[in-house]
Amino acid sequence: MSQNISEKILSLLNTKIFCLGDLMLDKYIIGTTNRISPEGPIPVLDIKKEINMLGGVGNVVRNLSTLAVETHLVSLLGNDIISKEVEKKLDKISVNKNIVKDANRPTITKSRFIANNQQILRVDKEKIFPISKSTEKKIYECSKKKILNIHIQDPKVDFNHFDFIVAPEHDNLIGENVINSKGAIHYITKDEIEKANSYLSDKIKNKKIVSLILGGPNKYYNFSNEELTKIFNKVRSNFISIGYKIIIIPSMRTPQRIIDKAKNFYNGDQIIISDVDKKAYLSSLKLANHIVVTCDSTSMISEAAITGKPIYIADMPPIKNNYRFKKFFELFKSL
């Protein structure tokens, strides 16, 4: 399709988008582990903070709200305390909601326990059984208006099931109803980056800044100590040596060993954020003159690109064929 992604998205601004799906609360319980429980061979989590976010179809409508698209949501919640928290979060975004309550099932909650920046456990609270005829009728009454069906990323089924599919170009999806984006789809906005400016600004003292955004091991990259040393050395020789200060930001996939290695390598002379901190992440994007992102995450690279600043990919040798990553890197070089 010849139109670019922005033109296609803008063409949707006068369209009512209908979202129907599982609505849930995603909980992130973040802390550290320094000891093993005397009751069994399991780590004891010392909780530092908890983050609650809209999950499931709630994540979709949150993303749509950043596009200023008129969004209509129909979903099912339990009649419980968690449902009230979900509804409060929906009230904070631009969405027309039609919520059906079912007292016979709890609101779906997915709790992720993260220790030392590594997920160690996920606990799902839900009941899986067919909805009743009366509840089904209520949902139908809420959703009987015309529906425009948009799927984000590869649906893994026949494309003809959808009006539109929005997917990154490096996923190589081709079809009459496919809208391609140059980067990974995300919900970071310029506005929230601007608002986060002051979060770290008092630490930089008018110095030039390079932000180093760290990912973590996955099936393509193992983040060996040798490769990390090469990355840290390149940042030091290319930036610190000419007067830059570094802000190092971990992600949820960054293991503690990588953060510790960064602290030891730079001897406390740089700004190293020890925990997952979205405000620090956004502030680092705003304050940076240059941004370095590890090669393991197309999402983080795409988020950095929204700033319009120079981006450098900290490359590492893959442990298996990384065709999608290679195509993504080539696309970014061509921009």
DOROKOL-422957 format. One record per atom (N, C-alpha, C, O): atom name; x, y, z. Coordinates in steps of 0.05 Angstrom, whole numbers, m for minus. Layout:
% DOROKOL-422957
site/x/y/z
CA/X/Y/Z
...
END
This chain:
% DOROKOL-422957
site/x/y/z
N/17/m24/0
CA/0/0/0
C/18/25/0
O/38/26/14
N/10/45/m16
CA/28/67/m21
C/28/89/0
O/49/102/4
N/6/93/14
CA/5/114/35
C/25/107/57
O/29/83/63
N/36/127/70
CA/53/121/93
C/36/118/118
O/12/123/118
N/49/108/139
CA/34/101/163
C/20/124/176
O/m3/121/185
N/32/148/176
CA/19/171/189
C/m6/179/174
O/m26/186/187
N/m6/178/147
CA/m30/185/132
C/m52/165/137
O/m76/173/139
N/m45/140/140
CA/m66/120/145
C/m78/122/173
O/m102/119/177
N/m60/128/192
CA/m70/132/219
C/m88/156/220
O/m109/156/233
N/m79/178/207
CA/m96/202/207
C/m123/198/194
O/m142/211/201
N/m124/180/174
CA/m149/174/161
C/m169/160/180
O/m193/159/174
N/m159/150/202
CA/m176/137/222
C/m187/156/243
O/m204/148/259
N/m178/181/243
CA/m185/199/264
C/m215/205/266
O/m225/211/287
N/m229/203/244
CA/m258/207/244
C/m273/180/245
O/m297/179/241
N/m258/159/251
CA/m270/132/253
C/m274/124/282
O/m258/130/299
N/m296/111/287
CA/m301/100/314
C/m290/72/315
O/m298/55/299
N/m271/68/333
CA/m259/42/335
C/m271/27/359
O/m273/38/381
N/m279/3/354
CA/m293/m13/374
C/m274/m35/384
O/m262/m50/367
N/m270/m38/410
CA/m252/m58/421
C/m269/m77/439
O/m282/m68/458
N/m267/m102/434
CA/m281/m122/449
C/m261/m143/457
O/m248/m155/440
N/m258/m149/483
CA/m238/m168/491
C/m236/m170/521
O/m250/m157/536
N/m217/m186/530
CA/m212/m190/559
C/m200/m165/571
O/m179/m156/562
N/m212/m155/591
CA/m202/m132/606
C/m190/m142/632
O/m203/m157/646
N/m166/m133/639
CA/m153/m143/663
C/m135/m122/675
O/m130/m101/664
N/m125/m129/699
CA/m105/m112/712
C/m78/m126/712
O/m76/m149/722
N/m58/m113/701
CA/m31/m123/701
C/m16/m111/725
O/m14/m87/727
N/m7/m128/743
CA/7/m119/767
C/37/m126/765
O/44/m149/758
N/54/m107/771
CA/83/m112/772
C/92/m107/801
O/92/m85/810
N/101/m129/814
CA/111/m127/842
C/141/m129/840
O/152/m150/834
N/154/m106/845
CA/183/m104/839
C/199/m101/865
O/191/m86/883
N/221/m116/867
CA/237/m114/891
C/264/m128/888
O/274/m131/865
N/275/m136/910
CA/301/m149/909
C/300/m175/926
O/283/m178/943
N/318/m193/920
CA/321/m218/936
C/349/m220/946
O/368/m218/930
N/352/m223/972
CA/379/m226/984
C/382/m251/1001
O/403/m256/1013
N/360/m266/1004
CA/361/m289/1021
C/341/m310/1012
O/322/m305/997
N/345/m335/1022
CA/328/m357/1016
C/310/m362/1040
O/318/m360/1063
N/284/m368/1035
CA/265/m373/1056
C/273/m397/1073
O/281/m418/1061
N/271/m396/1100
CA/276/m419/1116
C/254/m440/1114
O/257/m463/1122
N/232/m432/1101
CA/209/m451/1098
C/212/m469/1074
O/197/m488/1071
N/230/m462/1056
CA/234/m478/1032
C/254/m465/1014
O/262/m442/1019
N/264/m479/993
CA/285/m468/975
C/274/m448/955
O/275/m452/931
N/263/m426/966
CA/252/m405/949
C/263/m378/958
O/268/m374/982
N/266/m359/939
CA/276/m332/947
C/254/m317/962
O/230/m320/957
N/263/m299/979
CA/245/m281/993
C/247/m254/979
O/268/m242/977
N/224/m244/970
CA/223/m219/955
C/218/m195/974
O/198/m194/988
N/237/m177/974
CA/234/m152/990
C/222/m131/971
O/236/m120/954
N/196/m126/974
CA/181/m109/955
C/189/m80/958
O/188/m68/980
N/197/m67/936
CA/204/m39/935
C/182/m21/924
O/177/1/933
N/168/m32/904
CA/145/m16/893
C/127/m35/877
O/134/m57/869
N/102/m26/873
CA/83/m40/857
C/71/m22/836
O/65/2/841
N/69/m32/812
CA/58/m17/789
C/34/m32/779
O/36/m55/772
N/11/m18/777
CA/m13/m30/765
C/m20/m16/739
O/m20/8/737
N/m25/m32/718
CA/m31/m22/692
C/m55/m36/680
O/m61/m59/687
N/m68/m23/661
CA/m89/m37/645
C/m76/m58/628
O/m56/m54/615
N/m89/m82/628
CA/m79/m104/612
C/m100/m114/593
O/m123/m106/594
N/m91/m133/576
CA/m110/m144/556
C/m120/m122/537
O/m104/m106/527
N/m146/m122/532
CA/m157/m102/514
C/m154/m74/526
O/m155/m54/511
N/m149/m72/552
CA/m144/m46/565
C/m119/m33/554
O/m117/m9/551
N/m99/m50/549
CA/m74/m40/538
C/m78/m29/509
O/m66/m9/501
N/m95/m42/494
CA/m101/m33/467
C/m115/m6/467
O/m107/12/452
N/m135/m3/484
CA/m150/23/485
C/m132/45/495
O/m135/69/488
N/m113/39/513
CA/m95/59/523
C/m77/69/500
O/m72/92/497
N/m67/50/483
CA/m51/58/460
C/m68/74/440
O/m58/94/430
N/m93/67/436
CA/m110/82/417
C/m115/110/427
O/m118/129/412
N/m117/113/454
CA/m123/139/465
C/m101/159/458
O/m106/183/457
N/m76/150/454
CA/m54/168/447
C/m56/178/418
O/m44/198/411
N/m73/165/402
CA/m77/173/374
C/m101/192/371
O/m107/200/349
N/m114/198/393
CA/m138/215/393
C/m160/203/375
O/m175/218/363
N/m161/177/374
CA/m182/163/359
C/m206/158/378
O/m202/151/401
N/m230/162/367
CA/m254/157/384
C/m256/126/388
O/m261/112/369
N/m253/118/412
CA/m251/89/418
C/m274/81/436
O/m281/94/456
N/m287/59/429
CA/m309/47/444
C/m300/20/454
O/m291/3/439
N/m303/15/480
CA/m295/m10/493
C/m319/m24/504
O/m336/m12/518
N/m321/m50/498
CA/m341/m67/511
C/m325/m91/523
O/m311/m105/509
N/m329/m95/548
CA/m315/m117/561
C/m329/m126/586
O/m350/m115/594
N/m318/m147/598
CA/m331/m160/621
C/m312/m158/645
O/m288/m163/643
N/m323/m150/668
CA/m308/m149/693
C/m323/m164/715
O/m347/m168/713
N/m309/m171/736
CA/m322/m182/759
C/m335/m159/775
O/m329/m135/769
N/m350/m165/794
CA/m362/m145/812
C/m346/m144/838
O/m356/m153/859
N/m321/m134/836
CA/m303/m136/859
C/m286/m111/861
O/m289/m92/845
N/m268/m110/880
CA/m251/m87/885
C/m232/m81/861
O/m228/m58/853
N/m221/m102/849
CA/m203/m99/826
C/m217/m86/803
O/m205/m70/789
N/m243/m93/799
CA/m258/m81/777
C/m260/m50/780
O/m259/m35/761
N/m262/m42/805
CA/m264/m13/811
C/m238/1/803
O/m238/23/793
N/m215/m12/809
CA/m189/0/802
C/m186/1/772
O/m175/21/761
N/m194/m20/758
CA/m193/m20/728
C/m210/2/717
O/m201/16/699
N/m234/6/727
CA/m251/28/717
C/m240/55/723
O/m243/73/707
N/m227/59/746
CA/m214/85/752
C/m192/91/731
O/m189/114/723
N/m177/70/723
CA/m155/74/704
C/m167/80/676
O/m156/96/661
N/m190/68/670
CA/m203/74/644
C/m214/102/644
O/m214/115/623
N/m222/112/667
CA/m232/140/669
C/m211/161/663
O/m217/183/656
N/m185/152/665
CA/m163/171/661
C/m155/173/632
O/m139/190/625
N/m166/156/615
CA/m159/157/586
C/m184/163/570
O/m207/161/580
N/m180/170/545
CA/m203/177/528
C/m215/152/515
O/m205/143/494
N/m235/141/528
CA/m249/117/517
C/m278/117/526
O/m284/124/550
N/m296/110/509
CA/m324/106/516
C/m328/77/524
O/m326/59/507
N/m333/73/549
CA/m333/46/559
C/m361/36/565
O/m378/50/575
N/m366/11/558
CA/m390/m4/565
C/m381/m30/579
O/m374/m49/566
N/m383/m29/605
CA/m373/m52/621
C/m397/m68/631
O/m415/m58/643
N/m395/m94/626
CA/m415/m113/637
C/m403/m127/661
O/m380/m137/660
N/m417/m127/684
CA/m407/m139/708
C/m419/m167/711
O/m442/m172/706
N/m401/m185/720
CA/m409/m213/725
C/m400/m221/753
O/m376/m224/758
N/m418/m223/772
CA/m411/m229/800
C/m400/m257/804
O/m389/m263/825
N/m403/m274/783
CA/m395/m302/786
C/m366/m307/778
O/m356/m329/780
N/m352/m286/769
CA/m324/m289/762
C/m308/m265/772
O/m318/m243/772
N/m283/m270/780
CA/m266/m247/789
C/m256/m232/765
O/m253/m243/743
N/m250/m206/769
CA/m235/m191/749
C/m208/m204/744
O/m194/m209/764
N/m200/m208/720
CA/m175/m221/714
C/m152/m204/724
O/m150/m180/718
N/m134/m216/739
CA/m110/m203/749
C/m86/m220/743
O/m85/m243/749
N/m65/m207/730
CA/m40/m221/725
C/m18/m207/740
O/m11/m184/733
N/m7/m220/759
CA/14/m208/776
C/41/m219/769
O/46/m243/769
N/59/m201/763
CA/87/m209/756
C/106/m200/778
O/107/m177/785
N/120/m219/789
CA/139/m214/811
C/167/m212/799
O/177/m230/786
N/180/m189/803
CA/206/m183/791
C/226/m178/813
O/223/m160/830
N/247/m194/813
CA/269/m191/833
C/295/m185/819
O/303/m199/800
N/308/m163/828
CA/333/m156/816
C/331/m154/786
O/349/m162/771
N/309/m141/776
CA/303/m137/748
C/300/m162/732
O/304/m162/708
N/292/m184/745
CA/287/m209/732
C/260/m220/741
O/256/m224/765
N/242/m226/722
CA/216/m237/730
C/220/m265/741
O/232/m282/728
N/210/m270/765
CA/214/m297/777
C/188/m312/780
O/188/m337/785
N/165/m299/776
CA/139/m313/780
C/117/m296/768
O/118/m272/769
N/97/m310/756
CA/72/m296/748
C/49/m312/761
O/48/m336/759
N/31/m297/772
CA/7/m309/784
C/m18/m297/770
O/m22/m273/770
N/m34/m315/759
CA/m59/m307/745
C/m83/m314/763
O/m85/m336/772
N/m100/m294/766
CA/m125/m298/781
C/m148/m295/761
O/m154/m273/753
N/m160/m317/754
CA/m182/m316/735
C/m198/m343/736
O/m187/m363/746
N/m222/m342/727
CA/m238/m366/724
C/m245/m369/695
O/m256/m351/682
N/m239/m393/684
CA/m243/m397/655
C/m267/m415/651
O/m265/m440/655
N/m289/m404/644
CA/m313/m419/637
C/m331/m401/620
O/m329/m377/621
N/m349/m413/604
CA/m366/m397/586
C/m383/m377/601
O/m392/m382/624
N/m387/m354/589
CA/m405/m334/601
C/m434/m343/599
O/m441/m359/581
N/m450/m334/617
CA/m479/m342/617
C/m494/m329/594
O/m484/m309/582
N/m517/m340/587
CA/m533/m329/565
C/m542/m300/571
O/m542/m284/553
N/m548/m295/596
CA/m557/m267/603
C/m534/m247/600
O/m538/m225/590
N/m509/m255/608
CA/m486/m238/605
C/m479/m235/575
O/m472/m213/567
N/m481/m256/560
CA/m476/m255/532
C/m495/m235/518
O/m487/m221/500
N/m520/m235/526
CA/m540/m217/515
C/m533/m188/521
O/m536/m171/504
N/m524/m183/546
CA/m516/m156/553
C/m492/m146/536
O/m492/m123/527
N/m473/m164/532
CA/m449/m156/516
C/m458/m151/487
O/m449/m132/475
N/m476/m167/477
CA/m485/m163/449
C/m500/m137/447
O/m496/m122/427
N/m516/m130/466
CA/m531/m104/465
C/m511/m81/465
O/m517/m60/452
N/m489/m83/479
CA/m469/m62/479
C/m453/m60/453
O/m442/m39/447
N/m452/m82/438
CA/m433/m83/415
C/m446/m87/388
O/m433/m94/369
N/m473/m83/386
CA/m486/m89/361
C/m483/m68/340
O/m492/m72/317
N/m470/m45/347
CA/m464/m25/326
C/m442/m36/307
O/m429/m56/313
N/m439/m22/285
CA/m419/m30/265
C/m391/m31/278
O/m383/m12/292
N/m376/m52/272
CA/m350/m56/284
C/m328/m54/263
O/m331/m67/242
N/m308/m38/268
CA/m284/m38/251
C/m263/m54/265
O/m254/m47/287
N/m254/m76/253
CA/m236/m95/267
C/m207/m90/259
O/m199/m95/236
N/m191/m80/278
CA/m163/m74/273
C/m146/m91/291
O/m150/m92/315
N/m127/m105/279
CA/m109/m123/294
C/m81/m110/294
O/m71/m102/273
N/m69/m109/318
CA/m42/m99/321
C/m22/m122/319
O/m24/m141/335
N/m3/m121/301
CA/18/m141/296
C/6/m165/282
O/m17/m166/275
N/23/m185/277
CA/16/m209/261
C/m6/m225/275
O/m1/m235/297
N/m30/m227/263
CA/m51/m242/276
C/m48/m272/276
O/m61/m287/290
N/m30/m282/259
CA/m25/m311/256
C/m48/m327/245
O/m49/m351/245
N/m69/m313/234
CA/m91/m325/221
C/m97/m310/195
O/m83/m290/189
N/m116/m319/180
CA/m123/m306/154
C/m128/m276/158
O/m144/m268/174
N/m114/m260/141
CA/m117/m231/143
C/m145/m221/137
O/m153/m199/146
N/m160/m237/122
CA/m187/m229/115
C/m207/m227/138
O/m229/m218/135
N/m198/m236/162
CA/m215/m234/186
C/m215/m206/196
O/m231/m200/214
N/m198/m188/186
CA/m195/m161/197
C/m198/m140/176
O/m192/m144/152
N/m208/m116/185
CA/m209/m93/167
C/m182/m82/162
O/m174/m76/139
N/m166/m80/184
CA/m138/m70/182
C/m120/m86/200
O/m129/m96/221
N/m95/m89/191
CA/m75/m101/208
C/m52/m80/209
O/m42/m72/188
N/m44/m72/233
CA/m21/m53/235
C/3/m69/246
O/2/m80/268
N/24/m69/230
CA/48/m85/238
C/73/m72/229
O/73/m57/209
N/95/m76/243
CA/121/m64/235
C/130/m75/208
O/125/m99/202
N/143/m59/192
CA/152/m67/166
C/171/m91/167
O/172/m108/149
N/187/m92/189
CA/207/m114/190
C/194/m141/196
O/207/m162/195
N/167/m141/202
CA/153/m167/205
C/146/m179/178
O/137/m202/176
N/149/m163/157
CA/145/m172/129
C/117/m182/124
O/113/m201/109
N/97/m168/135
CA/69/m175/129
C/60/m158/105
O/64/m134/105
N/48/m171/85
CA/40/m157/61
C/11/m165/56
O/3/m188/56
N/m6/m145/50
CA/m33/m150/44
C/m48/m124/38
O/m38/m102/46
N/m71/m125/25
CA/m86/m101/19
C/m96/m86/43
O/m99/m62/42
N/m100/m100/65
CA/m109/m88/90
C/m88/m84/111
O/m94/m79/134
N/m62/m87/103
CA/m40/m85/122
C/m28/m57/121
O/m21/m47/99
N/m26/m44/144
CA/m13/m18/147
C/14/m23/161
O/15/m34/183
N/35/m15/147
CA/62/m20/158
C/73/5/172
O/71/27/162
N/86/1/195
CA/101/22/208
C/131/16/205
O/139/m7/201
N/147/37/205
CA/176/34/202
C/188/20/227
O/207/4/225
N/177/27/250
CA/188/16/275
C/167/m1/289
O/145/m5/280
N/175/m11/313
CA/156/m26/329
C/135/m8/340
O/140/16/345
N/111/m18/344
CA/88/m2/354
C/91/0/384
O/95/m19/398
N/88/25/394
CA/90/30/423
C/72/53/431
O/60/66/413
N/70/59/457
CA/52/80/466
C/66/103/480
O/53/119/493
N/93/105/477
CA/107/128/487
C/100/152/470
O/100/151/446
N/94/175/484
CA/87/199/469
C/108/222/475
O/122/221/495
N/110/241/456
CA/128/263/460
C/119/280/485
O/136/291/499
N/93/281/489
CA/83/297/512
C/93/286/539
O/102/302/556
N/92/260/543
CA/101/249/568
C/132/250/571
O/142/252/593
N/146/250/549
CA/175/254/549
C/181/282/559
O/199/286/575
N/167/301/548
CA/171/329/556
C/165/333/586
O/181/347/600
N/144/321/596
CA/136/324/624
C/157/312/643
O/158/320/666
N/172/293/633
CA/192/279/650
C/219/293/652
O/237/283/665
N/221/315/638
CA/247/329/637
C/260/334/664
O/284/329/667
N/245/343/683
CA/256/352/709
C/264/328/727
O/278/332/747
N/256/304/720
CA/260/281/738
C/290/276/743
O/297/269/765
N/306/279/723
CA/335/274/726
C/352/299/720
O/376/298/722
N/339/321/713
CA/354/345/704
C/373/356/725
O/394/368/719
N/366/353/751
CA/383/364/772
C/410/349/775
O/428/357/790
N/412/325/762
CA/436/309/765
C/457/313/743
O/479/304/746
N/450/329/723
CA/468/330/700
C/486/354/700
O/507/354/687
N/479/375/714
CA/496/399/717
C/506/410/690
O/530/415/686
N/487/414/671
CA/493/427/646
C/513/412/628
O/524/424/610
N/517/386/633
CA/535/371/616
C/521/360/592
O/496/357/592
N/536/353/571
CA/525/339/548
C/519/310/558
O/534/299/573
N/497/299/548
CA/487/274/558
C/485/253/535
O/475/259/514
N/494/229/541
CA/487/206/525
C/472/186/543
O/482/179/564
N/449/177/533
CA/434/158/548
C/439/130/537
O/438/126/513
N/445/111/555
CA/449/83/547
C/426/67/557
O/423/63/581
N/409/57/539
CA/386/41/546
C/392/12/544
O/399/2/522
N/391/m3/566
CA/399/m31/567
C/375/m49/565
O/355/m46/579
N/377/m69/549
CA/357/m91/548
C/367/m114/565
O/376/m110/588
N/364/m138/554
CA/373/m161/569
C/373/m186/552
O/364/m185/529
N/383/m208/563
CA/386/m233/547
C/359/m242/536
O/338/m241/549
N/359/m252/511
CA/336/m265/499
C/346/m288/481
O/369/m295/483
N/329/m298/464
CA/337/m321/448
C/356/m314/426
O/367/m332/412
N/361/m288/421
CA/380/m279/401
C/406/m269/412
O/427/m271/398
N/406/m258/436
CA/430/m245/447
C/433/m254/476
O/414/m254/491
N/458/m261/484
CA/462/m270/512
C/475/m250/530
O/477/m255/554
N/484/m227/520
CA/495/m205/536
C/519/m216/553
O/519/m214/578
N/538/m228/540
CA/561/m238/554
C/577/m215/567
O/575/m193/558
N/593/m221/587
CA/609/m201/600
C/629/m188/580
O/635/m165/581
N/638/m205/561
CA/657/m195/541
C/643/m174/523
O/655/m153/517
N/619/m180/514
CA/605/m161/497
C/597/m136/512
O/599/m114/501
N/589/m139/537
CA/583/m115/553
C/607/m97/557
O/605/m73/555
N/630/m109/561
CA/655/m94/564
C/661/m78/539
O/669/m55/540
N/656/m90/516
CA/660/m76/490
C/642/m52/488
O/650/m31/479
N/616/m56/495
CA/597/m35/493
C/604/m12/512
O/604/12/504
N/610/m19/537
CA/617/2/556
C/643/17/548
O/644/41/552
N/662/3/536
CA/687/16/527
C/681/35/504
O/693/57/503
N/664/27/486
CA/657/44/463
C/643/69/472
O/649/91/462
N/625/67/491
CA/611/90/501
C/631/109/515
O/630/133/512
N/650/97/530
CA/670/114/544
C/688/128/524
O/693/152/527
N/698/114/503
CA/717/126/484
C/703/146/466
O/716/166/458
N/678/141/459
CA/664/159/440
C/650/182/453
O/645/202/440
N/644/180/479
CA/628/201/492
C/641/212/517
O/645/236/519
N/648/195/536
CA/659/205/561
C/685/219/556
O/691/240/569
N/701/209/538
CA/727/221/532
C/726/249/522
O/745/264/523
N/702/257/511
CA/699/284/501
C/679/301/517
O/668/320/508
N/676/292/543
CA/661/309/562
C/632/302/566
O/618/317/580
N/623/280/555
CA/595/272/560
C/592/258/587
O/611/246/597
N/567/260/598
CA/560/244/621
C/539/223/612
O/523/229/594
N/540/199/624
CA/522/178/616
C/499/175/635
O/503/176/660
N/475/171/624
CA/453/161/641
C/447/133/631
O/441/129/608
N/450/114/649
CA/445/86/642
C/418/77/653
O/413/79/677
N/401/67/636
CA/374/59/643
C/369/29/638
O/373/20/615
N/362/14/658
CA/355/m14/654
C/326/m17/645
O/309/1/649
N/320/m40/634
CA/292/m47/628
C/283/m70/646
O/299/m80/663
N/259/m79/642
CA/249/m102/659
C/265/m127/653
O/265/m146/669
N/278/m129/630
CA/293/m153/623
C/323/m151/631
O/338/m170/626
N/331/m129/642
CA/359/m126/649
C/366/m140/676
O/356/m132/697
N/382/m162/675
CA/388/m175/700
C/407/m158/718
O/421/m140/708
N/407/m164/743
CA/423/m148/762
C/453/m149/756
O/467/m129/761
N/462/m171/744
CA/491/m173/739
C/500/m151/719
O/523/m141/720
N/482/m143/700
CA/490/m123/681
C/491/m96/694
O/509/m80/688
N/472/m90/712
CA/472/m65/726
C/497/m63/744
O/510/m42/745
N/503/m85/758
CA/527/m85/775
C/552/m81/759
O/570/m67/767
N/553/m93/735
CA/577/m90/718
C/580/m61/709
O/602/m51/708
N/558/m48/703
CA/559/m20/695
C/569/m3/717
O/586/15/713
N/560/m8/742
CA/569/8/765
C/598/4/770
O/613/23/775
N/608/m21/768
CA/636/m27/773
C/654/m15/750
O/676/m5/755
N/644/m16/726
CA/659/m7/703
C/663/23/704
O/685/33/698
N/642/38/711
CA/644/67/711
C/650/79/739
O/651/104/741
N/654/63/759
CA/664/72/785
C/646/94/797
O/657/111/811
N/620/93/792
CA/602/112/805
C/604/140/794
O/592/159/805
N/619/144/772
CA/622/171/760
C/599/179/742
O/597/202/734
N/581/160/736
CA/559/165/718
C/533/161/732
O/532/151/754
N/511/169/718
CA/484/165/730
C/474/138/722
O/467/134/698
N/472/120/741
CA/463/93/735
C/438/87/751
O/438/87/776
N/415/84/737
CA/390/78/750
C/389/48/756
O/392/31/739
N/385/41/782
CA/387/13/790
C/362/m3/786
O/363/m27/782
N/339/10/785
CA/313/m4/783
C/298/5/758
O/304/25/746
N/277/m11/752
CA/260/m3/730
C/244/22/739
O/230/21/759
N/247/43/724
CA/236/69/731
C/228/84/706
O/245/95/692
N/202/83/699
CA/193/95/674
C/198/125/672
O/206/135/651
N/195/139/695
CA/201/168/694
C/230/174/688
O/236/192/673
N/248/157/699
CA/276/161/694
C/282/155/664
O/298/168/651
N/269/134/654
CA/272/127/625
C/263/150/607
O/278/158/589
N/240/161/612
CA/229/183/596
C/247/208/599
O/252/221/579
N/256/213/623
CA/273/236/628
C/300/234/613
O/310/253/602
N/310/209/613
CA/336/205/599
C/333/209/569
O/351/219/556
N/310/202/558
CA/305/207/529
C/303/237/524
O/313/246/503
N/291/252/542
CA/289/281/539
C/316/295/542
O/322/313/526
N/331/287/561
CA/356/302/568
C/379/295/549
O/398/310/547
N/378/272/536
CA/401/262/520
C/406/279/495
O/387/288/482
N/431/282/489
CA/439/293/463
C/442/270/443
O/437/274/419
N/450/247/453
CA/453/223/437
C/441/200/453
O/442/200/478
N/431/179/439
CA/419/156/453
C/431/131/441
O/432/126/417
N/441/113/459
CA/451/87/452
C/432/66/463
O/425/67/487
N/423/48/446
CA/404/27/454
C/416/0/447
O/426/m4/425
N/415/m19/465
CA/425/m46/458
C/407/m59/437
O/384/m52/435
N/419/m76/421
CA/407/m86/396
C/385/m106/400
O/373/m115/380
N/379/m114/425
CA/360/m136/430
C/331/m128/429
O/313/m146/430
N/324/m102/428
CA/297/m93/430
C/289/m73/408
O/298/m50/409
N/273/m82/388
CA/263/m63/368
C/244/m43/381
O/242/m21/371
N/231/m51/402
CA/212/m32/415
C/227/m8/428
O/219/14/424
N/249/m14/443
CA/263/8/456
C/277/26/435
O/278/50/439
N/286/15/413
CA/298/31/392
C/277/49/379
O/282/72/374
N/253/38/375
CA/231/53/363
C/222/75/382
O/215/97/373
N/221/69/408
CA/214/90/428
C/234/113/428
O/226/136/430
N/260/106/426
CA/280/126/425
C/278/144/400
O/284/168/401
N/269/132/378
CA/267/146/353
C/247/169/353
O/249/187/338
N/227/167/372
CA/207/188/373
C/219/215/381
O/207/236/375
N/242/215/393
CA/255/239/402
C/268/255/379
O/272/279/381
N/273/241/356
CA/286/254/333
C/316/259/338
O/329/272/322
N/327/247/359
CA/356/251/365
C/372/229/352
O/362/208/344
N/399/233/350
CA/416/212/339
C/415/187/356
O/418/188/381
N/410/164/343
CA/408/138/357
C/431/120/347
O/436/118/323
N/443/106/366
CA/464/87/360
C/456/60/371
O/446/58/393
N/460/39/355
CA/453/12/363
C/478/m2/374
O/498/m4/359
N/477/m10/399
CA/499/m25/411
C/497/m54/402
O/482/m70/414
N/511/m61/380
CA/508/m87/368
C/523/m109/382
O/544/m103/394
N/513/m133/381
CA/526/m156/392
C/522/m180/373
O/503/m180/358
N/541/m199/372
CA/537/m222/354
C/513/m238/364
O/511/m245/387
N/495/m246/345
CA/472/m262/354
C/479/m291/359
O/499/m301/348
N/463/m304/375
CA/468/m333/380
C/451/m350/362
O/454/m375/362
N/433/m338/346
CA/418/m352/325
C/410/m332/304
O/414/m308/308
N/399/m341/282
CA/392/m324/260
C/373/m302/269
O/352/m307/280
N/381/m277/264
CA/365/m254/273
C/356/m238/249
O/359/m214/248
N/343/m251/230
CA/334/m239/205
C/317/m215/210
O/322/m194/197
N/297/m216/227
CA/279/m194/232
C/294/m170/243
O/289/m147/235
N/314/m175/261
CA/330/m153/272
C/346/m139/250
O/347/m115/248
N/358/m156/233
CA/375/m145/211
C/358/m127/193
O/367/m106/185
N/334/m136/186
CA/316/m120/169
C/309/m94/182
O/308/m73/170
N/303/m96/208
CA/296/m73/224
C/319/m52/224
O/314/m29/219
N/343/m62/228
CA/366/m44/229
C/371/m30/201
O/377/m7/199
N/367/m46/180
CA/370/m35/153
C/349/m13/147
O/355/7/135
N/324/m18/156
CA/303/2/152
C/310/28/166
O/305/49/156
N/320/26/191
CA/327/50/206
C/350/65/193
O/351/90/193
N/369/50/182
CA/392/64/169
C/382/79/145
O/394/100/138
N/361/70/132
CA/352/82/107
C/335/107/112
O/330/123/94
N/327/112/137
CA/310/135/143
C/326/162/142
O/314/183/147
END
